[in-house]
Amino acid sequence: MSGAKDIRPGRRYTRDHEWAIETGNEVLIGITAHAVEQLGDITLVDLSVSPGQRLEAHQAFGTIESVKTLSDLFSPISGVVLRINSELTDQPELVNEDCWDKAWMIVLQPDAAMSQAPDLLDAEAYATLLDQVS
């Protein structure tokens, strides 16, 4: 697992520590290394949405549980769920191992380009946020 200050360029970030990246007409969503460090060892990922379901920006799409706490997962943008990462049900530890790639959580077909979401942070702004909370 990477360190808490690990931030990937080309992704957009929320103040709740979710990340989103556009891949063609889809947006993959997961949680950041900072979130993983704060949570500790992940014991359960419950993605309470299904393909075809519509999500609004900031709407909860599931929960993540660790030895420390239970936290909601929030959609950074509005759109329709295309896929969920069902591997996380049986292997929640993937989030600790690789929160950036293997442990993506959901894929949305967005209503609009992420550039249209003014509350999403670029990598530099997210780094500034992390500096303020540490």
Order of alpha helices (4+ residues) and beta strands (2+ residues): beta-beta-beta-alpha-beta-beta-beta-beta-beta-alpha-alpha-beta-alpha
